[in-house]
Amino acid sequence: MDNVALGQIVHSRAGRDKGRYFIVVGLIDENYVLIADGDLRKIESPKKKKNKTFSFP
């Protein structure tokens, strides 16, 4: 999964949330993860995002 792990901090490179930092809270498959930031995206309602749209700080 491109070295993605639960609890890892990632930086969004695309979409409405571009430039924000998130924590990986779930792994769906090899292309998608669930992310939350605790501010706009709470852990109770994480965002589904493609692996290719974020980078590792």
C-alpha positions, 0 to 999 in steps of 0.5 A: 500500500505504498508504505501507508500505515495506520496512525501515519501523518500525511499531507494532502496534495489535491482536492478541497483539502489541499495543503492540510495534514491528516492522520490515516485512521483506516485502510480500505484497499491498495488505492484508498485510505480513510483520513481525519484531521480532528478539526474539519474531519473528525475520527467518527466521519473520516474522509475516503481519499486516494493514496496518490493524492497525498504525500508523506511529510 
